[in-house]
Amino acid sequence: METEFLIATLFNLGVNLLYTVVALVIAVVALTWVDRKLLKDVDIQQQLQNGNIAVAIFASTVLLFVALIVSFGLKG
């Protein structure tokens, strides 16, 4: 009984780690796409280095929305 529980726990851990990696990759790709396609005239990295808080809020909001979409998609 204990070995079955351990195997199931490790399997669930592996699946959750895989979902996490997939979600992170999708989030990075989506933010890169938004940066290159939608914000051609705005250099997010330069604006962040200049201390532009609005750009930081925008970038984090995009990441949050992508995370929500990916999490709902992975739940099935």
N, C-alpha and C positions, 0 to 999 in steps of 0.2 A: 504494500500500500504506500509506503513512504517513497519508494523509488518511482512509482507512477506519478505521485504528486510532484516530485522533484523534476521529472521529465516534462510534465505539463507546465510547470512554472518556468523552466528554461525555454520551452517552446514559446510560451506567451511573451517572455522577455525578448526573445529573438524577433518575433513578429512585431512587437512594439518598437524595437530599435530600427527595424527595417522601415516601418511606417515613418518614424522620425527622420531618417535619412532621406527618404523619398520626399517628405514634406519640405525639408530644408533645401533640397535641390530645386524643387519646383518654386519655392519662394525666391531663391536667388535668381533663377532664370526669369521669373515674372518681374522682379524688380529691375533686372538688367534690361528686359524688353521695354518696360515703362520708361526707363531712363533714356534708352536709345531712340525709341520710336515716338513717344509722346512728348518728351522733354528735350528736344534736340538743341534748343537754345540755352538751356539751363545746365550748368555744370554742378551737379549735386555735391561732389566731393569738394570743389572749391568753395561753394557756398557754406558747407559745413565747417570748413577750416576758417572761414571768415566769421563764423559765429552766428549764422542765420538760423534762428530758432524755428522759423516757419518752414524751412526746407526740412529740418530734422523731424518736425511733427508730421509733415506730409509723407516723408519716406517711411516713418514708423507706422503711419496709418495704412499705407499701401501694403506693408508687410503683414499687418494685423488682418486686413481683409483677405489677402492671399492665404494666410494661415487658416482663417475661418472656412474659406472655400475648400481648401485641401482637406481639412479635418472632416467636413461634411461629406466630401467625396470618398474619403477612405473608410468612413463608417458604413458605407454601402447603402 
